[in-house]
Amino acid sequence: CGCGLMKQSFDIAFRGLSPWSRGGWWSAVWLCVLLSVLFRVCVGTLPYSGFSQPPRYGDYEAQRHWMELAVNVPAADWYRNSTHNDLEYWGPDYPPLTMMHSWAIGKV
């Protein structure tokens, strides 16, 4: 049957992956957790774009504004300064494909 040979091969191949072995997969798990926490601390404590600059409170506000703009203003006026689209406030600074994506998300 060869089952003993298969078990022996399996044991040799996965010897270091036991959760109780030194340097096993628990080390990789802890490393991922540590890096995730470190990344979250670094991102969460640094200021974001638009920080303390009312009414521009950051990227979330820009995305929300572009979505509103894409849904409520005709596509021909997305990149034109008008009474309905103040380009100095949060004018779209990405290509039209991005505005079409904002339009699609805004319709959802």
Secondary structure, DSSP 8 states (H G I E B T S, - for coil): --HHHHHHHHHHHTGGG-TTSTTSHHHHHHHHHHHHHHHHHHHHHS--TTTT-TT---HHHHHHHHHHHHHHS-GGGTTS--SS--HHHH---S-HHHHHHHHHHHH-
